[in-house]
């Protein structure tokens, strides 16, 4: 059977290895596996959320309120925007997909950083859209602008990952606003804030305020997620915030019931426990220091991180080998070979997990 | 901002009204609302599933095993097909979307029944594909063939909804096989079996066996869901079964983690409790008799149903008015006005719910 051309060169996203796989392949007990590969919250989810969801597991047969009334009201209140400025996605990934399908096509491509979240490119290719990338790995807005100006007619969407996954760096809000001033009103700029909670906690200059952003730049949208700081990676809830007329168009692409009944409850309850998020952020950066110190001690190149992960770039050792050796011991890290880097990305885990991981990496440096 | 043309005339799916809305708008207590509008399982979910999911609510921070290893193994075993023949979707809706994006485009449209599941058309329009429909409301395969032969070059996907939502009728398996023999190997035929459990329970002639189907017709795929008979509407899990090379292409369009960690567990456990499904099916058709008897008594046109819902078509009364009157009393039914029918679709509920609904409809006939 012949399929649409776009599928020919489409390669799926390589997800972090699941605990179940390590159990199956290496016979390690699930409780002994340390998974620091997918930037999940090592503290789990707020106990209040766990309780609230536990109380409605007998409602799994019921579709969610597809208007997402309560969740949108809570987000609208949190960010000081209208409910109509918000679209809920199955993870913020899905809002990326909506943005691509709304603005990109065979004639209008996307522009991204050299190394950034892989789904921008995957969704673009699935839509038959061309992908422009900067030579620079991290976001170099000067280079973005250069490419944009030279190819304006062919670029429909610009993606800025702030902070940038899988590298960890983060643009200042001011830089982004200056950049936006030079972008045409008809080009959609997606500010992916999946890790914004971490970045703004570490450095206030990194904070993107959706309300101000969309008021000044109606061609920009902000993406947020419950997967990281809010500890709900497995529940797939994200959101996009943008000017109402823009979100109305993106919202047309949302299929009904795109999040589950339990996910909706979880997200609503998660917004009520900001203390849990604060604890997450505080411990994250405290523990990250262990990794920084370790890297400096062992002369490993580390990239500055405004997220809940850190990247170790190796010169003498082979990163894939290290990741593979640790995997056999039940430690799952993310090998960044697929991004063309001799590096591993490590989610900052629990203190006890971080100690084990660093000890095991040290073994591999000998 | 200018958006892709396909969005201009795109209208979202009108989901059944949620309980929360009736609570908000009419001040009725949630526990007093009878929702028979979305074909959810009135018996809820298997208690074993509720228990199993309840036990992992503390795992919401973890992404699911994106290979869906265990679920695919269980489905493969149930249907006697290979794991590679299966793609998991966020509801079978998402497999519809994959089928459209894989085969339809500006030059290749889709062909559906006159009145059928609305998402076929919505996904097609979002992809800029033309929609061919039969004049007949229910599936008339003669008319399908006529339209297909006259427009072969412009039709990439044929959707057969077996049984057909929102009407309830169901083609025989043999009719479908004969139809498939006349369809080109390059045209994808999607057999949407969301309500197959109900149909084959009522009449063995309706049963589509995915294994035999795809062995004989590699251009056909079968869709199933956990939303109806398995009582997991709110958890969004469906699947597509097809020839391996076809599913490999459709699978490329699946974003990672397209179902939640709790949904994955729920689906795996649901497959272990076929007794719950059997009870659902038995009580469904027993209760449906009440509706049939009522319709015959009051001279209401009823369509034969092989599903968990029944359609009442009115001649003298206004169906929308009846639906609206019942809504005010906390009874949510589906007005089919949007499909051009003076009819309401009623999910077969619990015995006590059905009695109340019929009594209220009777009030409106006076």
Interface residues (C-beta under 8 A of the other chain):
Chain A: X1 X2 X3 X4 X7 X10 X11 X12 X13 X15 X16 X18 X19 X20 X21 X24 X35 X38 X40 X41 X43 X44 X45 X49 X50 X53 X54 X57 X58 X59 X60 X61 X62 X63 X64 X65 X66 X67 X69 X70 X90 X91 X93 X94 X97 X101 X102 X103 X104 X105 X119 X122 X123 X126 X185 X186 X188 X218 X219 X231 X232 X233 X234 X235 X236 X245 X246 X249 X251 X252 X253 X254 X255 X256 X257 X258 X259 X260 X261 X262 X263 X266
Chain B: X1 X2 X3 X4 X7 X10 X11 X12 X13 X15 X16 X18 X19 X20 X21 X24 X35 X38 X40 X41 X43 X44 X45 X49 X50 X53 X54 X57 X58 X59 X60 X61 X62 X63 X64 X65 X66 X67 X69 X70 X90 X91 X93 X94 X97 X101 X102 X103 X104 X105 X119 X122 X123 X126 X185 X186 X188 X218 X219 X231 X232 X233 X234 X235 X236 X245 X246 X249 X251 X252 X253 X254 X255 X256 X257 X258 X259 X260 X261 X262 X263 X266
